[in-house]
Amino acid sequence: MATIALLFSGLGLFFIGVRGLSANLVPLVGRRTRAAFARALRGNVSAAISGTLAGMITQSSTAVSWIVVSFVRGGVLTDGPALLAPSWANVGTSLLPLIVAVDTSTAAGLVIGVVGFTTYFRLVRGDRMRNALDAALGAGLLLFGMHLVSVAVGPMREALLGHPWWEAAVENPWLLAAIGAGFSMAAQSSSVAAALAVAAVGGGLLDFGTALPLIAGANAAGMINNAVLIPGETRPGRVVFALQVVQKGAGSLLLAGLAVFAALRPEAVAGLLPAEGDIGAVLALLFLAAQIGGAIASALLEAPTRRILARLLPMNAVETLSQPAFLLREALSDTEAALDLATREVARLSGRLPQMIEHVREEGDASAPSATVLRTAGASLTEAIRAYLASLLDAQLARDQVAVALLLDDAANNAGALHEALGDYAQEAAVVRHVPTAQRLNEALHLLLGAVADHAESLGAEEPEVVLALLGHRDRLMEELRQRLSSQSDLAAAEQNALFRMTVLFERIVWLARRLVNGMTQVRRARSVG
């Protein structure tokens, strides 16, 4: 039990260290660094280098994938070489097993001690320094955890050697591959599983030949981890995760080929291994080489991968409506042009508002997209606009330009909130579509939203006072309507609840619409003054 407790404590420290290192390194990367990262993703070679560095920092290719996808959605990057960066991020994360192969327990102990003293005596001030200190602690815990695992491996090896079930396990490459895959899927990282295999080899629990199927299975599980994310993503996200499936598949084939060769020609493999030295380091280097080979393969197979995705998973209505029409990354160097494009994108998003309730109106347009589709697409497009504006704010802007960008961000946020509220409203209205009161509410709201859409499409120039007058407060009117509804006995309880919810949402929609109109008007005035 003492050995098992030591092993589990080592694994626990290792996992805490991995999370702590990545969680505290990411905040240290400021907005300017993220902007530089985005600029560096515009060429094949620079995308490979930047992706590798990002993988080293975050220790998560998935995190790099989300960053790149958000850049593409926000119009900061085009759908090009940048989508290969997450594949190269796997090369950066694969340096973890190589670090584990080196005995750094002394350095880890010193780092933990320094961090402990610094934390206790409060010698560090400022968020960036605290993040740096916590990142150092994560690195120290990671390495010390692996040291404890290697210490526990020795007694475990003595206890397990000679057991029939252990002998059967190490002689079954399929079982070893399944164990590696299980570790990789549980940790959501093939590099973590490979690091554990390296520690097991270093402690003598596994030899080189038995560790190869284990890391091959761990790497192959990365295909599953990425494949399950493909269906729910937009086109750039699908390409990113599909390329990583190719990357992991190619690397797994290389590792599986080495495992087969080691099983068939053990004497040849033994001759290639160093007579003196750490076999775990050789295993870590092979894992790194497999990631590099897989990344090269994904770059070469990018075009076929895109064609297969387009055939198997064509773009749906949500994805089509989620794509920005005006946001261009090239315009970020011209602040006034970028602000104009962002304004037009907010207006385009706001122009969809009347369509949100077409399907619950008696004379609505049945060919309009459903409220659910528009709601999802609106949320995605809102995120893209705000990401674009955040990238614009990374530049050196004049005070009036900063004010316009912040006003646009608020307007985009209000337009997105209107999509959310209208989605809820349409859901309730569908329940009571046959009720005359609900239809009167629908028509009134459609009229108001049409005025808001017209004002937005004029970029805030079309008589804001008239639109705001139409959007006058209706709290008392809605309250009187609710009182009348409560006295109607011909309505079922579900219908009364739906109508009550519609009146509450009506008030919220009007309030948000006023904010949107005011925001677009302020953007217009601020830009004309500037």
C-alpha positions in Angstrom: 0.0 0.0 0.0 2.9 2.4 0.7 4.2 1.8 -2.8 0.8 2.4 -4.4 0.3 5.5 -2.3 3.7 6.8 -3.4 2.8 6.1 -7.0 -0.6 7.8 -6.8 0.9 10.9 -5.0 3.5 11.1 -7.8 0.9 10.9 -10.5 -1.3 13.5 -8.6 1.6 15.9 -8.4 2.4 15.3 -12.0 -1.2 16.1 -13.2 -1.4 19.1 -10.9 1.9 20.4 -12.3 0.8 20.0 -15.9 -2.4 21.9 -15.3 -0.7 24.6 -13.2 2.0 25.1 -15.7 -0.3 25.6 -18.7 -2.9 27.6 -16.7 -0.4 30.1 -15.5 1.8 30.4 -18.6 -1.2 31.4 -20.8 -2.0 34.6 -18.8 1.6 35.6 -19.0 1.2 35.9 -22.8 -0.2 39.4 -23.2 -2.5 40.8 -25.9 0.5 42.1 -27.9 2.0 38.6 -27.8 -1.3 37.1 -29.0 -1.4 39.7 -31.8 2.2 38.8 -32.8 1.2 35.1 -32.7 -1.7 35.8 -35.1 0.7 37.7 -37.5 3.1 34.8 -37.4 0.5 32.3 -38.6 0.3 33.6 -42.1 3.1 31.5 -43.6 3.7 27.7 -43.6 7.1 27.9 -41.9 6.1 30.6 -39.4 2.9 28.7 -38.6 4.9 25.6 -37.9 7.4 27.4 -35.6 4.6 29.4 -33.8 2.4 26.3 -33.4 5.3 24.4 -31.8 6.1 27.3 -29.4 2.4 27.6 -28.5 2.2 23.9 -27.8 5.2 24.2 -25.5 3.6 27.1 -23.6 0.1 25.8 -23.3 0.9 22.0 -23.1 -2.4 21.5 -25.0 -2.9 21.3 -28.7 -6.6 21.7 -28.1 -6.1 25.1 -26.5 -4.0 26.2 -29.5 -6.8 24.9 -31.7 -9.4 27.1 -30.0 -7.1 30.1 -30.3 -6.6 29.6 -34.0 -10.3 28.9 -34.7 -11.3 32.1 -32.8 -8.8 34.1 -34.9 -10.3 32.7 -38.1 -13.9 33.3 -36.9 -13.0 36.9 -36.0 -11.5 37.6 -39.4 -8.0 38.1 -37.9 -6.7 35.2 -40.0 -7.7 33.7 -43.3 -8.6 30.0 -43.7 -5.0 29.1 -44.7 -1.7 28.0 -43.2 -2.8 29.0 -39.7 -5.0 25.9 -39.5 -1.9 23.8 -39.5 -0.5 25.4 -36.4 -2.4 23.1 -33.9 -0.9 20.1 -35.7 2.6 21.5 -35.0 1.4 22.3 -31.4 1.6 18.5 -30.8 5.3 18.7 -31.5 5.6 21.3 -28.7 3.6 19.2 -26.2 5.7 16.1 -27.1 8.7 17.8 -25.4 7.1 16.9 -22.1 8.3 13.2 -22.2 11.8 14.4 -23.1 11.9 16.6 -20.0 10.6 13.7 -17.9 13.4 11.5 -19.2 16.0 13.7 -17.6 16.5 13.5 -13.8 15.6 16.9 -12.6 14.4 16.1 -9.1 17.1 18.3 -7.5 16.1 21.3 -9.6 12.4 20.6 -8.9 13.0 20.5 -5.2 14.9 23.8 -5.3 12.1 25.5 -7.4 9.4 24.3 -5.0 11.4 25.5 -2.0 12.0 29.0 -3.6 8.3 29.3 -4.5 7.3 28.2 -1.0 9.4 30.8 0.7 8.4 33.5 -1.7 4.7 32.8 -1.3 4.8 32.5 2.5 6.7 35.8 3.0 4.7 37.6 0.2 7.8 38.7 -1.6 6.0 38.9 -5.0 3.5 41.5 -6.0 1.6 41.9 -9.2 -0.5 39.5 -11.2 2.2 38.7 -13.8 4.8 37.9 -11.2 2.3 35.7 -9.4 1.5 33.9 -12.6 5.2 33.4 -13.3 5.6 32.0 -9.7 2.7 29.6 -10.1 3.9 28.5 -13.4 7.3 27.7 -11.9 5.6 25.8 -9.1 3.6 23.8 -11.7 6.9 22.9 -13.4 8.4 21.9 -10.1 5.5 19.7 -9.1 5.4 18.1 -12.5 9.0 17.1 -12.4 9.0 16.1 -8.7 5.8 14.0 -9.3 7.7 12.1 -12.0 10.6 11.6 -9.6 8.2 10.0 -7.1 6.7 7.8 -9.8 10.2 6.6 -10.7 10.9 5.9 -7.1 7.7 3.9 -6.8 8.4 2.0 -10.0 11.4 0.1 -8.4 9.4 -1.7 -5.7 6.6 -2.3 -8.1 8.9 -3.9 -10.6 10.2 -6.3 -7.9 6.6 -7.1 -6.9 5.3 -7.6 -10.4 8.1 -9.6 -12.0 7.3 -13.2 -12.1 3.5 -12.8 -11.8 1.8 -14.7 -14.7 -0.7 -12.0 -15.4 2.0 -9.3 -15.7 4.1 -11.5 -17.9 1.0 -12.1 -20.1 0.3 -8.3 -20.2 3.8 -7.2 -21.3 3.8 -9.9 -24.0 0.5 -8.7 -25.5 1.1 -5.6 -27.6 -2.6 -5.1 -28.2 -3.2 -4.9 -24.5 -0.3 -2.5 -24.0 -1.7 -0.3 -26.8 -5.1 -0.3 -25.2 -3.6 0.7 -21.8 -1.8 3.6 -23.5 -4.9 4.7 -25.3 -6.9 4.6 -22.1 -4.3 6.8 -20.3 -4.3 9.2 -23.3 -8.1 9.5 -23.4 -8.4 9.9 -19.6 -5.8 12.6 -19.5 -6.9 14.1 -22.9 -3.2 14.2 -23.8 -1.0 11.6 -25.6 2.1 13.5 -24.3 1.1 12.8 -20.7 0.6 9.1 -21.4 4.0 9.0 -23.2 5.6 10.8 -20.3 4.3 8.1 -17.9 5.7 5.4 -20.3 9.1 7.1 -20.3 9.0 7.1 -16.5 8.1 3.4 -16.5 11.0 2.6 -18.8 13.4 4.7 -16.7 12.4 2.7 -13.6 12.8 -0.6 -15.3 9.1 -1.5 -15.1 8.9 -1.7 -18.9 11.6 -2.2 -21.5 12.0 -0.5 -24.8 10.1 -3.1 -26.9 7.0 -3.2 -24.6 6.9 0.6 -24.2 6.6 1.2 -28.0 3.0 -0.3 -28.3 2.0 1.7 -25.3 3.0 5.1 -26.7 1.7 4.0 -30.1 -1.7 3.4 -28.6 -1.6 6.6 -26.6 -0.8 8.5 -29.8 -3.6 6.7 -31.7 -6.1 7.7 -29.0 -5.3 11.3 -29.9 -7.1 10.6 -33.2 -10.3 9.8 -31.2 -9.9 12.9 -29.0 -9.8 15.1 -32.0 -12.3 13.3 -34.2 -15.2 13.6 -31.6 -14.8 17.4 -31.8 -15.2 17.6 -35.6 -19.0 17.3 -36.1 -20.0 20.2 -33.7 -17.5 22.7 -35.2 -17.7 25.2 -38.0 -15.7 24.7 -41.1 -12.4 26.1 -39.8 -12.7 24.1 -36.6 -13.5 20.9 -38.6 -10.4 21.4 -40.7 -8.2 22.1 -37.6 -9.3 18.9 -35.8 -9.3 16.8 -38.9 -5.7 17.8 -39.7 -4.8 16.7 -36.2 -6.5 13.4 -36.8 -4.2 13.0 -39.8 -1.2 14.1 -37.8 -1.9 11.6 -35.0 -2.7 8.9 -37.5 0.5 9.3 -39.4 2.6 9.5 -36.2 0.8 6.4 -34.9 1.7 4.4 -38.0 5.3 5.3 -37.6 5.3 4.2 -33.9 3.4 1.1 -34.8 5.9 0.2 -37.5 8.7 0.6 -35.0 6.9 -1.6 -32.5 6.4 -4.3 -35.1 10.1 -4.1 -36.1 11.1 -4.3 -32.4 8.9 -7.4 -31.9 10.3 -9.2 -35.0 13.9 -8.1 -34.7 14.6 -7.5 -31.0 18.4 -8.2 -31.4 18.6 -5.5 -34.1 16.9 -3.0 -31.9 19.1 -3.9 -29.0 22.1 -3.2 -31.2 20.8 0.2 -32.1 20.1 1.3 -28.5 23.0 2.8 -26.5 24.8 0.4 -24.2 25.0 3.0 -21.5 22.4 5.8 -21.2 18.8 6.4 -20.5 16.6 4.3 -22.8 13.6 6.5 -21.7 15.3 9.5 -23.5 15.5 7.4 -26.7 11.8 6.6 -26.4 10.9 10.3 -25.8 12.9 11.3 -28.9 11.1 8.7 -31.0 7.8 10.1 -29.7 8.9 13.6 -30.7 10.0 12.3 -34.2 6.6 10.7 -34.6 4.9 14.1 -33.9 7.2 15.9 -36.4 6.5 13.2 -39.1 2.8 13.4 -38.4 2.8 17.2 -38.7 4.6 17.0 -42.0 2.1 14.4 -43.3 -0.8 16.6 -42.3 0.7 19.6 -44.2 1.1 17.4 -47.3 -2.4 16.0 -47.0 -4.2 19.3 -46.2 -6.0 19.6 -49.6 -7.3 16.0 -49.6 -8.4 16.3 -46.0 -10.4 19.5 -46.9 -12.1 17.7 -49.8 -13.1 14.7 -47.8 -14.5 17.0 -45.1 -16.5 19.0 -47.6 -18.0 15.7 -49.0 -18.8 14.1 -45.7 -19.8 17.2 -43.7 -21.1 19.9 -46.0 -21.8 23.3 -44.4 -25.1 23.7 -42.8 -27.3 26.8 -42.4 -25.8 27.8 -39.0 -22.3 27.7 -40.3 -23.2 29.7 -43.4 -24.9 32.4 -41.3 -22.1 32.4 -38.8 -19.5 33.6 -41.4 -18.6 37.3 -41.2 -19.2 39.1 -44.5 -17.3 42.4 -43.8 -14.5 41.5 -41.3 -11.1 41.4 -43.1 -7.8 40.8 -41.3 -6.0 43.0 -43.9 -8.0 46.0 -42.7 -6.6 45.8 -39.2 -3.6 47.8 -40.2 -6.1 50.6 -41.3 -8.0 51.5 -38.1 -10.7 53.6 -39.8 -11.4 51.0 -42.4 -11.5 48.2 -39.7 -14.0 50.3 -37.7 -16.2 50.8 -40.7 -16.2 47.1 -41.5 -17.0 46.2 -37.9 -19.9 48.7 -37.9 -21.3 47.2 -41.1 -21.0 43.7 -39.6 -22.9 44.8 -36.4 -25.6 46.3 -38.7 -25.8 43.1 -40.7 -26.2 41.1 -37.5 -28.9 43.5 -36.3 -30.7 43.3 -39.6 -31.6 39.7 -38.9 -33.7 40.5 -35.8 -37.1 40.6 -37.5 -36.5 37.2 -39.0 -36.3 35.7 -35.5 -40.1 35.6 -35.1 -41.1 34.9 -38.8 -42.1 31.3 -38.0 -44.5 32.3 -35.2 -46.4 35.0 -37.1 -49.6 34.2 -39.0 -48.3 35.8 -42.2 -44.6 35.1 -41.5 -42.1 34.1 -44.1 -41.8 30.3 -43.9 -38.6 30.3 -46.0 -36.8 32.3 -43.3 -34.2 30.4 -41.2 -35.6 29.1 -37.9 -35.1 31.0 -34.7 -32.9 28.3 -33.4 -30.6 28.6 -36.4 -30.5 32.4 -36.2 -29.8 32.3 -32.5 -26.9 30.0 -32.8 -25.5 31.8 -35.8 -26.0 35.1 -34.0 -24.0 34.0 -31.0 -21.1 32.9 -33.2 -21.1 36.0 -35.3 -21.2 38.2 -32.1 -18.2 36.3 -30.9 -16.4 36.9 -34.2 -17.1 40.7 -34.2 -15.9 41.1 -30.6 -12.8 39.1 -31.3 -12.1 41.3 -34.3 -12.5 44.4 -32.2 -10.2 43.0 -29.5 -7.5 42.4 -32.1 -8.0 46.0 -33.3 -7.6 47.3 -29.8 -4.2 45.7 -29.6 -2.9 48.4 -32.0 -1.9 51.9 -31.0 -5.3 53.7 -31.4 -6.2 57.3 -30.9 -8.6 58.0 -28.0 -11.6 58.6 -30.2 -10.9 55.4 -32.1 -10.8 53.4 -28.8 -14.1 55.0 -27.9 -15.7 53.9 -31.2 -14.3 50.4 -30.8 -15.7 50.1 -27.3 -19.1 51.4 -28.4 -19.1 48.9 -31.3 -18.3 46.1 -28.8 -21.2 47.1 -26.7 -23.5 47.2 -29.7 -22.4 43.8 -30.8 -23.0 42.4 -27.3 -26.5 43.9 -27.3 -27.3 42.5 -30.8 -26.2 39.1 -29.5 -28.3 39.4 -26.4 -31.3 40.3 -28.6 -30.8 37.1 -30.5 -30.8 35.1 -27.3 -33.9 36.8 -25.9 -35.8 36.5 -29.3 -34.9 32.8 -29.4 -36.5 32.4 -26.0 -39.5 34.5 -27.2 -40.0 32.4 -30.3 -39.9 29.2 -28.3 -42.7 30.5 -26.0 -44.7 32.0 -28.9 -44.8 28.6 -30.7 -46.8 27.2 -27.8 -49.6 29.8 -28.1 -49.4 30.6 -31.8 -53.2 30.1 -32.1 -54.0 32.6 -29.4 -55.0 36.1 -30.7 -53.2 37.9 -27.9 -49.9 36.2 -28.8 -50.4 37.1 -32.5 -50.9 40.8 -31.6 -47.7 40.7 -29.5 -45.9 39.1 -32.4 -47.0 41.7 -34.9 -46.2 44.6 -32.5 -42.7 43.2 -31.8 -42.1 42.5 -35.6 -42.9 46.1 -36.3 -40.5 47.4 -33.6 -37.7 45.0 -34.8 -38.2 46.2 -38.3 -37.5 49.8 -37.2 -34.5 48.7 -35.3 -33.1 46.8 -38.3 -33.7 49.7 -40.6 -31.9 52.0 -38.2 -28.9 49.6 -37.9 -28.7 49.1 -41.7 -28.5 52.9 -42.1 -25.4 52.7 -39.7 -27.2 54.7 -37.1 -28.2 57.6 -39.4 -31.9 57.0 -39.8 -33.9 59.2 -37.4 -32.9 57.6 -34.0 -35.4 59.8 -32.1 -38.3 58.2 -34.1 -37.1 54.7 -33.4 -36.5 55.4 -29.7 -40.0 56.9 -29.5 -41.4 53.6 -30.9 -39.4 51.7 -28.4 -40.9 53.6 -25.4 -41.2 51.7 -22.1 -44.1 49.3 -22.1 -43.8 48.1 -18.5 -47.3 49.3 -17.5 -48.9 47.9 -20.7 -47.3 44.5 -20.2 -48.4 44.5 -16.5 -52.0 45.2 -17.4 -51.9 42.5 -20.1 -50.6 40.0 -17.5 -53.4 40.9 -15.1 -56.0 40.3 -17.9 -54.5 37.0 -18.8 -54.6 35.8 -15.2 -58.4 36.3 -15.2 -59.0 34.3 -18.5 -60.3 30.9 -17.7 -60.3 29.7 -21.3 -56.5 29.3 -21.4 -54.7 26.3 -20.2 -52.0 26.7 -17.6 -49.2 26.0 -20.1 -50.6 28.7 -22.4 -50.9 31.2 -19.6 -47.3 30.6 -18.6 -46.1 31.0 -22.2 -48.0 34.3 -22.6 -46.6 35.5 -19.2 -43.1 34.7 -20.4 -43.7 36.4 -23.7 -44.7 39.7 -22.0 -41.6 39.5 -19.8 -39.3 38.8 -22.7 -41.1 41.5 -24.7 -40.0 44.1 -22.1 -36.4 42.8 -22.1 -36.3 42.8 -25.9 -37.5 46.4 -26.1 -34.9 47.5 -23.4 -32.1 45.7 -25.4 -33.4 47.3 -28.6 -33.2 50.8 -27.1 -29.6 50.1 -26.0 -28.7 48.9 -29.5 -30.3 51.9 -31.2 -28.5 54.2 -28.8 -25.2 52.4 -29.3 -25.4 52.6 -33.1 -26.3 56.3 -32.9 -23.4 57.0 -30.6 -21.0 55.1 -33.0 -22.3 57.3 -35.8 -21.8 60.5 -33.9 -18.4 59.5 -32.5 -17.1 58.6 -36.0 -18.5 61.8 -37.5 -16.8 63.9 -34.8 -13.5 62.0 -35.2 
